């Protein structure tokens, strides 16, 4: 009989921890982004050739009749600009989770996975990150970004004009509603 502790479903606070990790970093774009963990892909890699390089067979879904190619795990499961907003911070959270995933997978292989609760937290984080980097979530994210961004700009223009004017004056040294602005436009 297996003996292990039941891991309850993640709480909203646990999901929010990942969101905070992503929000903490710089909001820049990383062009090549993995949507499948290299650590997981390595579990399916096989030693090939005289050097025994670990490779994964990959198939381009656009050309399903083409011959599969063999690549290292780092060359598989990635897309250009998949996460379009704050992908740099998202990559940082992804890399931190992947680093912890090595230990969790090793513990699963040697039967000690349930001895340390952080392993189940790591697997849960990996599942969340894979879900976030799925095509359905990409569609939701893009649609939400468009709707929320437009609403946010509208709210600032309606209710935050004074704050925007102060920020502009602080940054550029003149107010967009000053006499100089009116003279420039005439």
C-alpha positions in Angstrom: 0.0 0.0 0.0 1.3 3.5 -0.9 1.7 5.8 2.0 1.8 9.5 1.3 0.2 12.7 2.5 -2.7 14.1 0.5 -1.6 17.4 -1.1 -4.6 19.7 -1.1 -5.4 21.8 -4.2 -3.5 25.0 -4.4 -4.9 28.0 -2.7 -5.4 31.4 -4.4 -2.4 32.7 -2.4 -0.1 30.0 -3.9 -1.2 31.1 -7.4 -0.7 34.7 -6.4 2.9 33.9 -5.4 3.7 33.1 -9.0 2.0 36.2 -10.2 4.1 38.3 -7.8 7.3 36.6 -9.0 6.3 37.5 -12.6 5.4 41.1 -11.7 8.6 41.7 -9.7 10.9 41.5 -12.8 11.5 44.0 -15.6 8.7 44.2 -18.1 10.7 43.4 -21.3 10.2 40.9 -24.0 12.1 37.6 -24.4 11.8 36.5 -28.0 12.3 32.7 -27.7 10.1 31.3 -24.9 9.7 27.7 -23.9 6.1 26.5 -23.6 7.2 23.0 -22.5 9.8 22.7 -19.8 13.3 21.6 -20.9 13.6 19.6 -17.7 10.5 17.6 -18.7 11.6 17.2 -22.3 14.9 15.8 -21.0 12.9 13.0 -19.4 12.0 11.9 -22.9 15.4 12.4 -24.5 17.4 9.4 -25.7 21.2 9.1 -26.1 22.0 9.3 -29.8 25.3 8.8 -31.7 28.8 8.1 -30.6 28.8 10.9 -28.1 25.5 9.9 -26.6 24.0 13.3 -26.9 20.5 13.3 -25.4 18.0 14.2 -28.2 14.2 14.4 -28.5 12.3 13.6 -31.7 10.3 16.6 -32.8 7.7 17.1 -35.4 6.4 20.4 -36.8 2.6 20.2 -36.7 2.4 22.4 -39.8 4.1 19.6 -41.8 2.8 16.4 -40.2 4.0 14.3 -43.1 7.6 15.5 -42.8 10.2 13.3 -41.2 10.7 14.0 -37.4 14.0 15.8 -36.5 16.1 15.1 -33.5 17.0 18.1 -31.3 18.2 18.7 -27.8 15.6 19.6 -25.2 16.6 23.3 -25.3 15.7 23.4 -29.0 12.2 22.0 -28.6 8.9 23.3 -27.3 9.6 27.0 -27.8 7.9 29.8 -29.7 8.9 33.3 -30.7 7.0 35.9 -28.6 4.4 33.4 -27.2 3.9 35.5 -24.1 3.5 39.0 -25.5 3.4 41.0 -22.3 6.1 40.9 -19.6 7.7 37.8 -21.0 11.1 38.6 -19.4 9.7 38.3 -15.9 7.6 35.3 -16.9 10.9 33.6 -18.2 12.5 34.3 -14.8 9.7 32.6 -12.9 9.8 29.7 -15.4 13.6 29.3 -15.0 13.3 29.3 -11.1 10.6 26.6 -11.3 12.6 24.5 -13.7 15.6 24.7 -11.4 13.5 23.3 -8.5 11.9 20.7 -10.9 15.2 18.8 -11.2 15.1 17.9 -7.5 11.4 17.0 -7.6 11.8 14.7 -10.5 14.9 13.0 -9.0 12.9 12.5 -5.7 10.0 11.0 -7.7 12.5 8.6 -9.4 14.0 7.4 -6.2 10.7 7.2 -4.2 11.2 10.1 -1.9 8.9 12.7 -3.5 6.4 12.9 -0.7 9.1 13.2 2.0 9.5 16.9 1.3 6.4 19.2 0.7 8.4 21.6 -1.5 8.4 19.0 -4.3 4.7 19.0 -4.6 4.8 22.9 -4.6 7.3 22.8 -7.4 5.3 20.4 -9.5 2.2 22.5 -8.9 4.1 25.6 -10.0 5.3 23.8 -13.1 1.7 22.8 -13.9 0.5 26.4 -13.5 3.3 27.8 -15.7 2.5 25.2 -18.4 -1.2 26.2 -18.2 -0.3 29.9 -18.4 1.7 29.1 -21.5 -1.0 27.2 -23.3 -2.8 28.4 -26.4 -6.2 28.8 -24.7 -4.6 31.0 -22.0 -2.8 33.0 -24.7 -6.1 33.8 -26.3 -7.6 34.8 -22.9 -4.5 36.8 -22.0 -4.5 38.8 -25.3 -8.2 39.5 -25.1 -8.0 40.5 -21.5 -5.0 42.8 -22.3 -6.9 44.5 -25.1 -10.0 45.0 -23.0 -8.3 46.0 -19.8 -5.8 48.2 -21.5 -8.4 50.2 -23.3 -10.5 50.5 -20.1 -7.4 51.5 -18.1 -6.5 54.3 -20.6 -10.1 55.5 -20.6 -10.2 55.6 -16.8 -6.9 57.6 -16.7 -8.1 60.1 -19.3 -11.5 60.6 -17.5 -10.4 60.5 -13.8 -6.6 60.9 -13.7 -5.9 63.9 -16.0 -4.6 65.9 -13.0 -2.2 63.1 -12.1 -1.1 62.7 -15.7 -0.5 66.4 -16.0 1.6 66.4 -12.9 3.6 63.4 -14.0 4.2 65.1 -17.4 5.3 68.3 -15.8 7.7 66.4 -13.5 9.2 64.5 -16.4 9.4 67.2 -19.1 9.3 70.4 -17.1 6.2 71.9 -18.7 2.5 71.2 -18.4 0.6 69.9 -21.4 -2.2 72.5 -20.7 0.2 75.5 -20.4 0.2 78.5 -22.6 3.3 77.3 -24.4 1.4 74.2 -25.6 -1.5 76.4 -26.9 1.0 78.6 -28.8 2.7 75.7 -30.4 -0.5 74.3 -31.8 -1.7 77.5 -33.4 
